[in-house]
């Protein structure tokens, strides 16, 4: 194991000495920030409009490959006009690489997660739909293939570390919630983030990465419950971002907040986070790489969109307000990397999704809807789990609700990118 770690460190040191990737064609990377905007290498403003594609579950594979090919799913995403996927992964996948874990192949990881009989059946389905793979193809090679197809169809790839231990996310007390939690090894997390940032240098479509999904109160039974808060947040996220930037200086780095990533107000406003720690974008050597991300699942909201927008502004979207009346001291792009609702023929007409659409298009902000997945290999102990919030139906062959796609998603994309 020590030899494997030494080789990994040596490889990382060698790769960080390589020059940054530069491109004269799509995606015109690397991206940077300019005040409240993301800009490409040509200086053009880039706004994200996309969808989550999760790969952090127990199989540690991008979902849906037992039903459709990677090309088919990316083609469906492209057909909406979307320009980005948020591709989620678990740190456990990288831990297995360093530890030479036995379950890295498609065959092994599916059998380990689903059992011998079901895992073997799903393996054959995956291979039938994706004949470029074999039983020995590794998890990371599957991620490579998703990124390659996104490049072919000109879809940006945003990497997101969703969990450390591969499983469904997220809840208080799930042992993945906070730095140093039972299943949240801080050193392995930093190592995994840097590893993926370095590995993704080979993905032309890779333009941004995130530190951690939905940091949250770890619960009273957690050994780190007393550490929850901004004072512990600051040193951990800064060290992790430093590691990513050292491994690969190209990608944008997304910082998420507290309370399931619904609150960044102390960060955007430059308030003392504890012990004199103040988040100041200008103090970072990679200050033009920092983006904030927030989530919103206020699905039962039934008030005015003006009030809804005020709530968003006060929780961190003030970072995109560069007027003289802004409450923010840190001006930067903010992206809503998760929001979602049941995909049926009526819910998209409710205030919640339409207030999100009105607010984000009004301030020219990016977003990534939850979720493309119509089903999961396994979720919370149920195999072939139905995802009613998935844009695609159970077998990923068509939209779950054409009415929601035509009435909400496509118009939202068009309004965002126009």
C-alpha positions in Angstrom: 0.0 0.0 0.0 2.9 2.4 0.8 4.3 1.8 -2.6 1.0 2.6 -4.3 0.7 5.8 -2.3 4.3 6.8 -3.1 3.7 6.2 -6.8 0.4 8.2 -6.7 2.2 11.2 -5.0 5.1 11.0 -7.5 2.6 10.9 -10.4 0.7 13.9 -9.0 3.9 15.9 -8.5 5.0 15.2 -12.1 1.6 16.1 -13.6 1.4 19.4 -11.7 4.6 20.4 -13.4 2.8 20.1 -16.8 1.6 23.3 -18.5 -2.0 24.3 -18.1 -4.3 23.1 -20.9 -5.2 25.8 -23.5 -7.7 25.5 -26.3 -8.4 27.5 -29.4 -11.7 25.7 -30.0 -14.7 24.6 -28.0 -15.0 24.7 -25.0 -12.6 27.6 -25.1 -11.2 26.6 -21.8 -9.9 27.3 -19.3 -12.7 29.3 -17.8 -12.2 32.1 -15.4 -14.3 34.6 -13.4 -14.7 38.2 -14.1 -16.6 39.8 -11.2 -20.1 38.2 -11.2 -19.6 36.3 -14.4 -17.9 33.2 -15.7 -15.9 33.8 -18.9 -14.2 31.5 -21.4 -10.7 31.9 -22.9 -12.2 34.3 -25.5 -13.6 36.6 -22.8 -17.2 35.6 -23.6 -19.6 35.2 -20.7 -20.6 31.6 -20.1 -23.8 30.7 -18.2 -24.5 27.1 -17.1 -27.8 25.5 -17.9 -27.7 21.8 -17.2 -28.6 18.7 -15.2 -27.1 16.4 -12.6 -26.0 12.9 -13.6 -25.2 11.0 -10.5 -22.4 8.5 -10.1 -21.8 8.5 -6.4 -24.1 5.6 -5.4 -23.1 2.2 -4.2 -22.0 1.0 -7.7 -19.8 4.2 -8.1 -20.9 4.3 -11.7 -22.8 6.9 -13.7 -26.4 5.8 -13.5 -28.6 4.3 -16.3 -26.1 2.4 -18.4 -28.0 -0.8 -18.0 -30.9 0.8 -19.9 -29.2 3.1 -22.5 -25.9 4.0 -24.0 -23.8 7.0 -22.8 -24.3 8.5 -26.3 -28.1 8.2 -26.0 -28.3 9.9 -22.7 -25.9 12.7 -23.7 -27.9 13.2 -26.9 -31.1 13.6 -24.9 -29.5 16.2 -22.7 -28.2 18.0 -25.7 -31.7 18.0 -27.3 -32.9 20.3 -24.5 -30.3 22.9 -25.3 -28.5 22.3 -22.0 -24.7 22.9 -22.0 -23.4 21.2 -18.9 -23.7 18.1 -16.7 -22.9 18.0 -13.0 -21.2 14.6 -12.8 -21.1 13.3 -9.2 -18.7 10.8 -7.7 -17.7 9.3 -4.4 -14.2 9.6 -2.8 -14.5 5.8 -2.1 -13.8 5.3 -5.8 -10.4 7.1 -5.5 -9.7 5.3 -2.2 -10.1 2.0 -4.0 -7.6 3.1 -6.7 -5.0 4.0 -4.1 -5.6 0.9 -2.1 -5.8 -1.4 -5.1 -9.3 -2.3 -4.1 -10.8 -5.4 -5.8 -14.1 -3.9 -6.9 -12.9 -1.4 -9.5 -14.1 -3.3 -12.6 -17.6 -3.2 -13.9 -18.1 -6.8 -13.1 -16.8 -6.6 -9.6 -18.5 -3.3 -8.6 -21.9 -4.4 -9.9 -21.8 -7.7 -8.1 -20.5 -6.1 -4.9 -23.3 -3.6 -4.9 -26.2 -5.7 -6.3 -25.3 -9.3 -5.5 -24.0 -12.0 -7.7 -27.2 -12.8 -9.7 -28.5 -9.2 -10.1 -25.0 -7.8 -10.6 -24.3 -10.3 -13.4 -27.6 -9.5 -15.1 -27.0 -5.7 -14.9 -23.5 -6.2 -16.2 -24.7 -7.9 -19.3 -27.2 -5.1 -19.9 -24.6 -2.4 -19.5 -22.3 -4.2 -21.9 -25.1 -4.7 -24.5 -25.9 -1.0 -24.4 -22.3 0.1 -24.2 -20.2 -2.4 -26.3 -17.1 -0.3 -25.9 -16.8 -1.7 -22.4 -15.8 -5.1 -21.1 -16.4 -6.8 -17.8 -12.9 -5.5 -16.8 -13.5 -1.9 -17.7 -12.9 0.2 -14.5 -15.3 2.7 -12.9 -13.0 5.5 -13.8 -12.8 4.4 -17.4 -16.6 4.7 -17.5 -16.4 8.3 -16.2 -13.8 8.9 -18.9 -16.3 7.6 -21.5 -19.0 10.0 -20.2 -16.6 12.9 -20.4 -15.5 11.9 -23.9 -19.1 11.8 -25.2 -19.8 15.1 -23.6 -16.8 16.5 -25.5 -18.1 15.1 -28.7 -21.5 16.7 -28.2 -20.1 19.9 -26.7 -21.5 19.6 -23.2 -19.3 21.0 -20.4 -18.4 18.6 -17.5 -18.6 19.9 -14.0 -17.3 17.4 -11.4 -18.9 17.1 -8.0 -17.8 15.2 -5.0 -21.1 14.1 -3.5 -20.1 11.7 -0.8 -17.0 10.0 0.7 -18.6 6.6 1.3 -20.6 5.7 -1.8 -24.3 5.8 -1.0 -27.4 7.9 -1.4 -27.1 11.5 -0.3 -28.0 13.3 2.0 -29.3 13.3 5.6 -28.2 14.4 9.0 -26.5 11.5 10.8 -25.5 9.7 7.6 -21.8 9.8 8.7 -20.8 11.7 5.5 -22.1 15.1 6.6 -19.1 17.0 8.0 -15.3 17.1 8.0 -13.9 14.2 10.1 -17.3 12.5 10.4 -17.3 8.7 10.7 -17.2 8.2 6.9 -15.7 11.5 5.9 -11.9 11.1 6.2 -10.5 14.6 5.6 -7.1 13.5 4.2 -8.7 11.0 1.8 -11.2 13.7 0.7 -8.4 16.2 -0.2 -6.4 13.5 -1.9 -9.5 12.4 -3.9 -10.3 15.9 -5.0 -6.8 16.5 -6.2 -6.7 13.1 -7.9 -9.8 13.8 -9.9 -8.8 17.3 -10.9 -5.5 15.9 -12.1 -7.0 12.9 -13.9 -9.6 15.1 -15.6 -6.8 17.1 -17.4 -7.4 14.5 -20.1 -11.1 15.5 -20.5 -11.4 18.5 -22.9 -14.9 19.2 -21.7 -13.9 19.4 -18.1 -14.2 23.1 -17.0 -15.1 23.2 -13.3 -15.1 21.2 -10.1 -16.7 21.4 -6.6 -15.4 20.8 -3.2 -18.3 18.9 -1.5 -22.0 18.5 -1.8 -24.4 19.7 0.9 -22.3 20.1 4.0 -24.6 19.8 6.9 -25.1 19.2 10.7 -23.7 15.7 11.3 -26.1 15.0 14.1 -25.8 14.4 17.8 -24.2 11.0 17.5 -21.4 12.2 15.3 -17.9 12.6 16.8 -17.6 16.0 15.1 -21.0 17.4 15.9 -19.4 20.1 18.0 -17.3 21.3 15.1 -20.1 22.1 12.8 -20.1 25.7 11.7 -18.2 28.4 9.8 -15.0 28.2 11.9 -14.4 24.6 10.9 -15.7 25.2 7.4 -13.1 27.8 6.4 -9.7 25.9 6.9 -11.1 22.7 5.4 -12.5 24.2 2.2 -9.5 26.5 1.7 -7.0 23.6 2.1 -9.0 21.4 -0.3 -9.3 24.2 -2.9 -5.6 24.8 -2.6 -5.0 21.2 -3.4 -7.2 21.2 -6.4 -5.6 24.3 -7.8 -2.1 22.8 -7.2 -3.1 19.6 -9.1 -4.7 21.4 -12.0 -4.8 25.2 -12.3 -7.5 25.2 -15.0 -10.9 24.3 -13.5 -13.2 26.7 -11.7 -13.6 25.7 -8.1 -17.1 25.8 -6.6 -17.5 26.6 -2.9 -20.7 25.3 -1.1 -22.2 26.5 2.1 -23.9 25.2 5.2 -27.3 23.7 5.9 -27.4 21.4 2.9 -25.8 24.2 0.9 -28.5 26.7 1.3 -26.6 29.3 3.2 -23.4 31.2 2.2 -24.3 34.7 3.5 -21.4 34.9 6.0 -19.0 34.1 3.2 -20.4 36.4 0.5 -20.6 39.3 3.0 -17.1 38.8 4.4 -18.2 38.3 8.0 -15.8 36.9 10.6 -16.3 33.1 10.4 -14.6 32.6 13.8 -11.1 33.2 15.1 -10.6 36.1 12.7 -11.1 34.0 9.6 -12.7 36.0 6.8 -13.3 34.7 3.3 -11.7 37.2 1.0 -11.7 36.3 -2.7 -8.9 38.8 -3.4 -6.6 37.0 -1.0 -6.5 33.8 -3.1 -3.8 33.3 -5.8 -6.6 31.7 -7.8 -9.1 34.5 -7.1 -10.4 34.3 -10.7 -11.3 30.6 -10.3 -13.8 30.9 -7.3 -17.5 30.3 -7.8 -20.2 29.9 -5.2 -22.9 27.3 -5.4 -26.2 27.0 -3.6 -29.1 24.6 -3.6 -32.8 25.2 -3.1 -35.6 22.7 -2.4 -38.3 24.9 -1.1 -40.8 22.9 -3.1 -43.9 23.8 -1.1 -43.4 27.5 -1.5 -46.6 29.2 -2.3 -45.8 32.9 -2.0 -44.7 35.6 -4.4 -41.6 35.3 -6.6 -40.4 38.7 -5.3 -40.3 37.3 -1.7 -38.7 34.1 -3.0 -36.0 36.0 -4.7 -35.3 38.1 -1.6 -34.7 34.9 0.3 -32.2 33.7 -2.2 -30.5 37.1 -2.3 -30.1 37.1 1.5 -28.6 33.6 1.6 -25.7 34.3 -0.8 -27.0 35.4 -4.2 -26.0 38.9 -3.2 -22.5 37.9 -4.5 -23.9 38.5 -8.1 -25.0 42.0 -7.2 -22.2 44.3 -8.2 -24.3 47.5 -7.7 -23.4 50.1 -5.1 -26.2 48.8 -2.8 -25.0 45.2 -2.6 -24.6 43.5 0.8 -21.8 41.4 -0.5 -18.1 42.0 -0.1 -17.2 39.1 -2.3 -18.5 39.5 -5.8 -18.4 36.2 -7.8 -20.6 34.0 -9.9 -23.2 31.9 -8.1 -24.7 28.7 -9.6 -27.7 26.8 -8.4 -26.2 23.3 -8.7 -29.3 21.6 -7.4 -33.1 22.2 -7.5 -35.8 19.9 -8.6 -39.4 18.7 -8.5 -41.5 15.7 -9.5 -41.6 15.2 -13.2 -45.3 15.1 -14.0 -47.6 17.2 -16.2 -48.6 19.8 -13.6 -45.9 20.4 -10.9 -43.8 22.6 -13.2 -46.7 25.1 -13.1 -46.3 25.7 -9.3 -44.7 28.8 -7.8 -41.5 27.0 -6.7 -40.0 26.1 -10.1 -41.3 29.3 -11.8 -39.9 31.5 -9.1 -36.5 29.8 -9.5 -36.8 30.4 -13.3 -37.8 34.0 -12.8 -35.0 34.8 -10.4 -32.1 33.1 -12.1 -32.9 34.4 -15.6 -33.5 37.8 -14.1 -29.9 37.9 -12.8 -28.4 35.8 -15.5 -27.3 33.0 -13.2 -26.5 29.4 -14.0 -28.2 26.2 -12.8 -28.2 22.4 -12.9 -31.5 20.6 -12.3 -31.8 17.5 -10.2 -31.8 15.0 -12.0 -31.4 13.2 -15.4 -31.7 9.8 -13.8 -35.0 7.9 -14.3 -33.9 5.1 -12.0 -30.9 4.0 -10.0 -28.9 0.7 -9.9 -29.7 0.8 -6.2 -30.8 3.4 -3.7 -31.3 3.1 0.0 -31.5 -0.7 -0.2 -33.9 -0.8 -3.2 -32.5 -2.0 -6.5 -33.7 -0.6 -9.7 -35.2 2.3 -7.7 -37.7 4.6 -9.5 -36.7 8.3 -9.5 -39.9 10.3 -10.0 -37.9 13.5 -10.1 -35.8 12.2 -13.0 -36.2 14.0 -16.3 -36.0 10.6 -18.0 -38.4 7.7 -17.5 -37.5 4.5 -15.7 -35.6 2.9 -18.6 -34.1 6.2 -19.7 -35.7 5.9 -23.2 -37.8 9.0 -23.2 -38.8 12.0 -21.0 -40.8 11.2 -17.9 -43.0 14.1 -18.7 -42.9 15.7 -22.1 -45.1 18.5 -20.7 -42.6 19.4 -18.1 -39.7 19.3 -20.6 -41.6 21.5 -23.1 -43.3 23.8 -20.5 -40.4 24.3 -18.1 -37.0 22.8 -18.9 -36.5 23.8 -22.5 -37.9 27.4 -22.0 -35.7 27.8 -18.9 -32.6 26.7 -20.9 -33.5 29.1 -23.8 -34.1 32.0 -21.4 -30.9 31.3 -19.6 -28.7 31.1 -22.6 -30.3 33.7 -24.8 
